[in-house]
Amino acid sequence: MNSRISFDLSWTTTVVTWWSSGIWLATAQLISKSGWNVVVTSSRSEEKTKKALDLIKTSGSGNNTVLSFPYDAANQESVKDFFDEVKKVFKRVDYLVHAIWISPDTPFDEQDADLWNHVLSTNVTWTFLALKNAKNIMSNQDIIDEVRWKIVLITSTNWVDSYGIFSAPYDASKAAMINMVRNIWEDFHKNHQIHINGIWPGWIATDMNKTVPEDEMRKELEKVWSARMAKPDEIAQNILALLTLPYNSWRDHMVDWWYR
């Protein structure tokens, strides 16, 4: 983590929903480096969870707390239990970075109803469950600097560009997530003083994008002015900047270094 940007909100607690690598891990590491308490959702693999927690703690300031609690994103009671546990330990949730998604990148003729339902459930319904439970805690917190605190959903530029028939279910789900931000914003912001924004990364050098067909990836990178994918920690810096921006809500922030 070589970030030259520094943030200091050492009194806050941030929840990052994740699966132990890529943007998720980079974001948790940068939050920890900035002195914030971090709570992440456990991976199904105890080994992966422990390895990632060690990396996050090593990145930290030494004065912050890094914890992981069980989280079955598809189970309403498990998601509620997770957020209840965060509240029990830290008394509040200052920030939520929701970053759980899948993208099978399956040839269109091989896609079926099960695949589409799985992608839409993972990327959209699981997002709803995280938002609902975060709101239930945040809406009862004290107002600080005019807000009860902030949420960032990681979506994708794929909903407006980068179209590929192989990623149709993923692209559709990301469009739904953006629409979710726009639908719930007035209630979250006006009635509960909770800021919510979406951030749209372009092509990122993560394991997930290794499944994109080689010829398709070559075509995509030809459209990127920088001629490269972003690094996960570059997106993490944008996420933390968005979390700390004042007077900013209901915004969709594209991070792609220009896509043509």
C-alpha positions in Angstrom: 0.0 0.0 0.0 1.9 3.0 -1.3 -0.8 5.7 -1.1 0.4 9.3 -0.8 -3.0 10.4 0.3 -3.7 10.4 4.0 -7.0 10.4 5.9 -7.4 10.7 9.6 -10.7 9.7 11.1 -9.3 7.5 13.9 -12.5 7.6 15.9 -14.7 5.9 13.3 -15.8 2.4 12.6 -16.1 1.1 9.0 -17.8 -2.0 7.8 -16.4 -3.5 4.5 -18.3 -6.4 3.0 -15.8 -8.5 1.1 -14.3 -11.8 0.1 -10.6 -11.3 1.1 -8.9 -9.9 -2.1 -8.9 -7.2 -4.7 -10.7 -3.9 -4.1 -12.2 -5.3 -0.9 -8.8 -6.0 0.7 -7.2 -2.8 -0.6 -10.0 -0.7 0.9 -9.8 -2.4 4.2 -6.0 -2.0 4.3 -6.2 1.7 3.5 -8.9 2.3 6.1 -6.8 0.5 8.7 -3.7 2.5 7.6 -5.7 5.7 8.2 -6.3 4.7 11.8 -10.0 3.7 11.5 -11.5 0.7 13.1 -12.4 -1.9 10.5 -14.9 -4.7 10.6 -15.0 -7.1 7.6 -17.2 -10.0 6.7 -15.6 -13.4 7.2 -14.7 -15.5 4.1 -16.0 -19.0 3.9 -12.4 -20.0 4.3 -11.0 -19.6 7.7 -7.5 -19.6 6.2 -8.3 -16.8 3.8 -10.0 -14.8 6.6 -7.0 -15.1 8.9 -4.5 -14.2 6.1 -6.5 -11.1 5.1 -7.0 -10.0 8.7 -3.2 -10.2 9.2 -2.6 -8.0 6.2 -5.2 -5.5 7.3 -3.7 -5.3 10.8 -0.2 -5.0 9.5 -1.3 -2.0 7.4 -2.9 -0.4 10.4 -1.8 2.4 12.6 -1.5 0.2 15.7 -4.1 2.1 17.5 -7.1 0.8 15.6 -9.1 -2.4 15.9 -9.6 -4.9 13.1 -12.3 -7.6 13.5 -14.2 -10.1 11.4 -17.6 -11.5 12.2 -19.6 -14.3 10.4 -21.7 -13.1 7.5 -23.9 -15.2 5.3 -24.9 -12.5 2.8 -27.8 -14.5 1.5 -29.3 -15.0 4.9 -31.4 -12.2 6.4 -30.8 -13.2 10.0 -27.1 -13.7 9.5 -26.8 -10.2 8.0 -28.8 -8.7 10.9 -26.7 -10.6 13.4 -23.5 -9.3 11.9 -24.5 -5.7 12.1 -25.9 -6.2 15.7 -22.5 -7.6 16.6 -20.7 -4.5 15.2 -23.0 -2.3 17.1 -22.4 -4.3 20.3 -18.7 -3.9 20.0 -18.3 -0.4 18.6 -21.7 1.2 19.5 -22.1 2.6 16.0 -21.4 2.1 12.3 -19.9 5.2 10.8 -19.3 3.9 7.3 -20.3 1.0 5.1 -18.5 0.0 2.0 -20.5 -2.7 0.3 -18.4 -4.6 -2.2 -19.8 -8.1 -2.6 -20.5 -9.2 -6.2 -19.8 -11.9 -8.8 -19.3 -11.9 -12.5 -19.1 -15.4 -14.1 -18.3 -14.1 -17.6 -20.0 -17.0 -19.2 -20.6 -17.2 -23.0 -24.2 -16.1 -23.5 -25.4 -19.3 -25.1 -24.2 -21.2 -22.0 -26.0 -18.8 -19.6 -29.3 -20.1 -18.0 -31.9 -19.0 -15.5 -29.9 -20.4 -12.6 -26.9 -18.3 -13.5 -28.9 -15.1 -14.0 -30.8 -15.6 -10.7 -27.5 -16.3 -8.8 -25.8 -13.1 -10.2 -28.8 -10.9 -9.6 -29.4 -12.3 -6.1 -25.8 -11.9 -5.1 -25.2 -8.4 -6.6 -28.7 -6.9 -6.0 -30.6 -8.6 -3.2 -27.5 -9.1 -1.0 -26.9 -5.3 -1.4 -30.4 -4.6 -0.3 -29.9 -6.7 2.9 -26.7 -4.9 3.8 -28.2 -1.4 3.2 -31.3 -2.2 5.2 -29.4 -3.4 8.3 -26.8 -0.6 8.1 -29.7 1.9 7.9 -31.4 0.4 11.0 -28.2 1.1 13.0 -27.2 4.4 11.5 -30.7 6.0 11.7 -30.5 5.8 15.5 -27.1 7.3 15.9 -26.2 10.8 16.9 -25.8 13.4 14.1 -22.2 14.5 13.7 -21.4 17.2 11.1 -24.9 17.1 9.8 -25.0 13.4 9.1 -25.5 10.1 10.8 -22.8 8.8 8.4 -22.2 7.4 5.0 -22.5 4.5 2.6 -20.6 3.7 -0.6 -21.8 1.0 -3.0 -19.2 -0.3 -5.4 -20.9 -0.7 -8.7 -19.2 -0.6 -12.2 -18.9 1.4 -15.4 -20.2 -1.7 -17.1 -23.7 -0.5 -16.7 -23.0 2.5 -19.1 -20.1 1.2 -21.2 -17.8 -1.8 -21.6 -20.8 -3.9 -22.7 -20.0 -7.5 -23.5 -22.6 -10.2 -24.1 -20.6 -12.5 -21.8 -21.2 -10.2 -18.9 -24.9 -9.4 -19.5 -26.1 -10.5 -16.1 -23.4 -8.7 -14.3 -24.0 -5.5 -16.3 -27.7 -5.7 -15.6 -27.1 -6.1 -11.9 -24.8 -3.1 -11.7 -27.5 -1.0 -13.4 -29.9 -2.2 -10.7 -27.5 -1.2 -8.0 -27.1 2.4 -9.4 -30.9 2.6 -9.6 -31.1 1.4 -6.0 -28.9 4.4 -4.9 -31.2 6.8 -6.7 -34.4 5.2 -5.4 -33.5 5.1 -1.7 -31.4 8.3 -1.5 -34.3 10.7 -0.6 -35.4 8.6 2.4 -31.8 7.8 3.6 -30.6 11.4 3.2 -33.7 13.6 3.9 -35.3 11.5 6.6 -32.3 9.8 8.3 -29.3 12.0 7.5 -27.4 9.1 5.9 -25.4 9.9 2.8 -25.2 7.3 0.1 -23.1 7.3 -3.0 -22.1 4.9 -5.8 -18.6 4.5 -7.2 -18.1 3.0 -10.6 -14.7 1.4 -11.2 -13.7 0.7 -14.7 -11.3 -2.2 -15.5 -9.4 -3.3 -12.4 -6.5 -5.7 -12.1 -8.3 -8.3 -9.9 -8.7 -12.1 -10.0 -12.3 -11.6 -11.1 -11.3 -10.0 -14.4 -9.0 -12.9 -15.2 -12.1 -14.7 -16.3 -12.8 -12.2 -19.1 -12.1 -13.8 -22.5 -8.6 -12.7 -23.7 -9.8 -11.2 -27.0 -12.6 -9.3 -25.2 -10.1 -7.9 -22.7 -7.7 -6.8 -25.4 -10.6 -4.9 -27.1 -11.6 -3.2 -23.8 -8.1 -2.1 -22.9 -7.7 -0.5 -26.4 -10.6 1.8 -25.3 -8.9 2.9 -22.1 -6.7 6.0 -22.5 -4.2 4.9 -19.9 -3.9 1.5 -21.8 -3.9 -0.4 -18.5 -6.2 -1.5 -15.7 -6.4 0.3 -12.4 -4.8 -1.1 -9.4 -7.1 -2.1 -6.5 -5.4 0.5 -4.1 -6.2 3.3 -6.6 -9.9 2.5 -6.3 -9.5 2.3 -2.5 -8.2 5.8 -2.5 -11.2 7.0 -4.4 -13.5 5.2 -2.0 -12.0 6.8 1.1 -12.1 10.2 -0.6 -15.8 9.7 -1.3 -16.4 8.7 2.3 -14.8 11.8 3.6 -16.2 14.3 1.2 -18.5 16.8 2.9 -21.7 18.1 1.2 -21.8 15.1 -1.1 -24.6 12.6 -1.5 -26.7 10.8 -4.2 -23.7 10.9 -6.6 -22.4 8.4 -9.0 -18.6 8.6 -9.3 -16.9 7.1 -12.3 -13.3 6.0 -11.8 -11.9 4.8 -15.1 -9.1 7.2 -16.3 -11.2 7.9 -19.4 -12.9 5.2 -21.5 -13.5 6.0 -25.1 
